[in-house]
Amino acid sequence: MDQREVFGVELRRRRVAAGKSLKALSAELNYSKGHISKIETGATRPTTQFARLADAVLAADGALSRLVPHDSAHDSPGGAPEADPFPLNLDVPDLRVNRAAAEAVAEDDATEVLLRVQFDTIREMGKRVEPRLVIPTLTAQLQSLRAVLLAARQPEARRRLGLLAARYVEYLGWMAQEAGLRDEATRRTMQFAALAVDAGDPGLASYALVRRAELAMYAGDAISTIELAQRALADPHADPRIRGLALHRLAQGYAQRGEYSLSRTALDDADLALAESSDSGPGGPVIGSSTIADLGGVVAGWCLYDLGRPAEAADLLELALSRTAPEARRARALHGVRLALAHEAAGELDRMYATAMRALDDARPLGSATVRSQLQRLSWAVQRRHGHPPARELHLEITAALHDGDPM
């Protein structure tokens, strides 16, 4: 039995043990059922990229990656170089463009700069407007970027454009999360990881674990939050910023479980890691939030709230919010609602009311599912304050915001 057959047998064994059909694994890996079936039968050689993704989805702890020869990441089954540096189906229509013209654009040094500027502009949109208005713009840019990337001949141009494409897909996943499309957010996050590995940056790919930990955190799944964050921290390719963000998710997972000491230690370690990091991180654009000046403060505040220390949480969240720019409406809405929750739990009802009303003004035009989830929590919390007239008014305002014609 040759190496590809050994890999195929092990892949199938782990897939069956995990209770996953070919269809389910295909959806999680973003490879076709036919392609996975050929790998399982030994007809197709797996790439390192594929093995790493399968390791993650099947919780194989690197066992599958260790069965793939090091150089197979860039080899096709017949040993020739892969022709397509953008192998995943990104669910965007192909553009009919002149090949020669696309090649010229790909080799122009200004192209990456212009695409990066467009990416930064789209992220600015995402701070202020409904995510479903941002997603079509992102998709259109991905169409153009895919056409240019497919035409690129120089390895360095392909690498840099591939990294930028990965960041576009990662942000598309975040906008899907904000739109309440959790499955789509997870799928795009897995695509992002695959693109980052394909572009030669496994460190950037480790950020996908941080994003998945965040999705688990918002779903209230503390165990998965902790597990995914720990896997990101165990990745030797993760840079200090990614480690710092992973430690934030770890702290929040521990806080959801009520483990104060472990949460506090993770927060302190995150401060140290983020102090070592640069703003840009691998791949160029800022990884994680680019709008919160005191990221450690808002995460620590939210942890303290979950740990039953609302007065301490409110102090940190209030300070962090005061340092957040007015134009960062999404961040102000999210952390404003969280601050209102902390005030409510601390019995500071007048402060709760004033804070929540300001947050509602920021939240209404955003259509943010994460903000909406926190508003629902606040709505449930204020119902017990029916003896406080402003709290009754606030409950009505939140109810209207959650159910009016403009989606939150």
N, C-alpha and C positions, 0 to 999 in steps of 0.2 A: 504494500500500500504506500503510494507516494505521499508527499507532504500535503498536497492539496486535498487528497482523499481523507487524510487524517483530520485536516481542518473541517472538512465537510461533515464527517461523522460527528465530531465534537460539537459543531454548531447545531446540528439537528438534535443531538442528545440534550443540549442545554435549552434549545427552543421548546422541545417537548416537555422537559422537566419544569419549565416555567409556565406551561399551559398556554403557549402562544401558537396560533395558527400561522401559516405562511402569510396570509393576508394581514394579520395583526402585526407581525414582525415587519412586513413591507411598509406598513403605515408609519411605524416608529422609526425605521431606518431611512425611509425615503429612497429605497431601491425597489425595483419591480419584483413581484413574486417570481417571475421567470428567472431573473438574475439570481435571486437567493436560492432558488431550487437548483440551478446549475452549480452554484457553489457547494451546496449540500451533497450533490452527487459527484463532486470532483471534476465536473466538466469545465468549470471556470475557476481560475486562481483568484483568491481573495486579495485585495489590497490591504495595506496596513491601515488605511483610512477606514475601510469597511470593518476590519477586525476591531479597531478601537471603538467604533460606534456599537458594534454587536456586544463587545465587552460591557459597555455602559448599560445598554438596554437589558441584557441578560444577567447583569450583576456578576460577571465572570472574573472580575478582579485581575484583568490582564491575561487570563489563561489563553484566550483566543489570539491575542496579539503575539504571544510568545510562540505560536505555531506558524507565524507568517515570516518568511525570510525578509530581512531588512530592506532589500532593494525592490521588493515587489510593489511598493507604494506607487512606483512610477512605471511599472511594467504592465502590459496587457497580457492576456493568457498566452499569447504566442511569443512574448518577450519583446515586442516592439513597443515604443513609447506610446502612451495614450494620446489620441489625437485631440480629445476634448478636455481642456483644463477645467471645465465647468460641468461635471458629469451629472449633477443632480437635476431632477425635474423641478424647476422652480415655480411651476404653475404660472408662468407668464408667457404670452404669445411671442413667437419668434418675429423679429423685424426683418422685412425684406430689404436688405441694404446691399449696396455694391461692395463686393469683397475687397477690392483694391482700396476703395475709399475707407472702409473700416480698418484695414491694416494700417493705413497712413495715420488715422486718428489714434490707433492703439500705440503706435511708436512715437507719437508727439508727447514730449514731456509735459506740455500744458494740459493734456487731457486729464490726468489724475488730479491735478490741482483744481480744475474746473468741476470735476465730479465730486471732489471733497467739499468745495464751496457749496455745491447743490445739496450735499448731504447735511452740512451744517445748517443750511437754510430750512431744510425739511424738519430738522430737530427743533429749530426755533418755532416752526409752525406747531409742532407737537406739544409745546409748552402752553399753547394758548387756545387751540381749537379742538373740536371733536375728532377723535381718532379715525372715525370712518371717513372723514374728509382728508385725512393725511394718507391713508392706506392706498388710494388710487394713485396719488402722486409718487409714492414710494415704488409702487408696482411699475409705473411708466419708466421711472429712472432705472429700475432693474432690467427692463427690456433693453434699454440703450446700453447699459453696462455689460449685459450678457453678450450683445452683438460685438462690442468692442473687445471683450475678453476672448471670445472665440476666434477673433481675427488676429490677436496678438501673437507674434512669432518669437520675440525676444523673451528668454526665461525670466529676466528680472521684471520686465513689464507685466508678464503674466502673473508673477508672484504678487506684485504691488496692487495690480487691479483685482486680483483674486481676494486679497485681504480687504480691500475696500468693499467688494461685493459681499463678503462675509459680514461686514459691519452693517451694510444696508439690510441684509436679511435678519440680522439680530434685532435691528430697530423695528423692522416689520413685525417681528414676533412680539416686541414690547407694545406696539400699537394694537396688535390683536388682543393682547392681555387687557389693555385699557378699554378696548371695545367689548370686553366680556367674552371673547372667543378663546377660551382656555385651551382647547384641543389644538386650535390653529397656532396659538402662541407656543405650545410645546413642540409642535411639528416644525415651525420655523426656527426654533432654538436648536433643534437637532440638525437642521440644514446648515445653520450657522457654524456649528461645530465641525461638520464635515468639510465645509468650504475652507475653514481656517486650517484644518489639517492638510487639505489638498494644496493650499497655498504655502505650506511649509512652516506653519506657526501653531504647533500643538499647545503652546502656552495660551494663546488667545482662545483656543478651543476649550480650555478648562473653564473659561468664563461661562460656557453653556451650563455647567453644573451649578454655578452660582445662580443663574437665571432660573433654572428648574427648582432650586431650593426656594427661591422667592415665590414661585408659583405655588409650591407646596405650603409655604408659610401663609399665604393669603387664603388657601383652602383650609387652614387650621390643622394641617397634618404635620405636627411637630416632629414626629419620628423621621419622616421622609426629609423634612427640612434639615435636620441634624445630619442624617446619613449623606445627603447630597453635598452639604457644605464640607463634611469631613473628607469626602472623595475629592473635592476640589483642592482642599489643603494638602492632600496626599500626593497630588500631581506634581512631580519635580519640575515641570515646565512652567508652572504658575508664577507670574511675577509678583512683586510686593503689593501692587494695587489690587490684583485679583485675589491675592491671599487676604488682604484687608477686607474686601467686600465679602469673601467667603466667611470670614470670622464674624462679620456683622450678621449674616444669616444664621451662623451657628449660635450666636448670642441670642438671637430672637427665637430660635427653636428651643433652646434651653429655657428661655423666659416663659414660653408657652407651656412648658412642663413644670414651671414653678421652681426651677433650680437656680437659685440666686447666685451662689458661688461660681458655678460653671459659666453662667451668663456674664457675670462681672469679669471673670478671667478672660473670656473671649473678647469682650469689649476693650479691655486693656491691651490685649495682643493686637487687636485691630488697629488701635491708635498707633502702635509701634510700626506695624506693617505699612500703614498709609503714610506715615511720616517718611518712610524710605522711598516711597514711590514717586514717579513723575505724574503729571496730570494726563499725559497722552496715553501712556501704556502702549502695548503692541498694536499695530494696525492703524495708528494715527489718532483718530478722534477719541475724545474722552470716553473711557469705559465707565459705565454706571452713570449716576446723576451728575449733570453738569451745571445744576442750578442751585444746589444747596451748599451754602458756604460752610456750614457746621454739620457735616454729614454724621459725624460721631455723636453729636448732641441729639439729633432727631432719633437716631437708632437707640441710643441709651435711654432717651425719654420713653420711647415706645416699649422697650424692655421693662423699664421700671413700672409702667402702667400694668403690663401683663403680670408683673411680680407683686402686684398689690400695693404699690407705693406711689399713689397718684399725685400727692403733693410734690414729691421729688421729680416725678415725671413732668409735671406742669412747669416747674422752674426751668428745666432743660429745654422743653419744647418751646416755651415762650421766648427764651433767649435765641434759640436757633431760628425761630420764625421771624424775629426782629431783624435778623441778618439776611433774610431771603429777599431777593429783588422783587419789586412790585409786579414786574412783567412775567415772573415765573408763576403763573396762575395755577398751574396744576400742582406744583409743590406747595404753594400757599394754601390751596384748598384742602389737600390731603392732610397736611400737618396741622392746619387750622382745626379741622374736624377732630383730629386726634387730641389736640390740646383741649378742645371743648369736652371731650370724653374724660380727660384727666381732671378738669375742673369739676365736672359733674360728680365723679367718684370721690373727690376731695370735699364735696359739699359747697363749693364756691359757685353757687347757681347764677348769680349776677354776671360773674366773669364767664361762665359757661355760655350764657345767652349772648353776650356781646361778641365773644370769639366765634361762636357758631354762625351768627348772622353775617359776620364778615366773610367767613369761609363759604357760606352759601352764595354770596355775591360772586366769589371767584369760581365756584363749582358749576353754576347754572349753564354756562356756554360750553362746558368741556366735554360732556358725555363720557366721563371717566368711570369705568366699572370699579376701579379700586376706591375712588372717592365715594362712589355710591354705596359700596359695602360698608364703609365706615359711617356714612350717614344713616344707614339702616341700624347699625349698632347704637348710634346716638339716639335715634328715634325710640328704640326699645328702652334705652336708659332713662330718657326724660319722662317716659310714661309714669314712672313711679313718683315723679315730682309734681303730681297734679295739684298740690296745694300751693305751688309757686306760679302766679299768673304768667310771668315771662316764660317759664318752662312750658306752660300750656300753649302759649303763642308760638314758641319755637317748634313744638311738636307739629302744629298745623303747617308751619312754613316748610318743615322737612318733608312732611307728607305731600304737600303740593309740589315740592321740587322733585320728589321721586315719582310722581304720577302725572305730572303735567305733560303737555304735548311735546315739549322739547326733551329728548332723552338725556339722562344725566351721564 
